[in-house]
């Protein structure tokens, strides 16, 4: 005779499948919520950037999840060869104001009129030393708090 506390047959198989699926989802950072946030374009931020007087010719933003980390990737093309401190602060202010995602990380890429990467890391680190978490191939990764620190540093210079 089998103990009554054990689950057998189809119910056991279903329980094993559900347990495996939930374990896999937790390990990969995938969930119904994460699935809704992953790799979707964000329309508000590019629209606000293009409407600004910064001199942006193209802008795009994507929200994504990597493991358990949500981040916002923003790409910008300028009509100029340089990025000023105030332009960087204005860009970050728009991103901070328009962001409605549960994210604390921004990945920012800024390209000049020749479609070459602008060294945003140098500008950001000069304004707030150590604010850039990671820099790679023209992208910088900063936190929302780091973006606010840059905005504040530029505002206090004026």
Secondary structure, DSSP 8 states (H G I E B T S, - for coil): ---TTS--HHHHHHHHHHHHHHHHHHHHT--HHHHHHTTEE-HHHHHHHHHSSS-EEEEEEEEEEETTEEEEEEEEEESSS---HHHHHHHHHHHHHH--SS--EEEEEEE-TTS-B--HHHHHHHHSTT--SEEETTEEEEEHHHHHHHHHHHHHH-
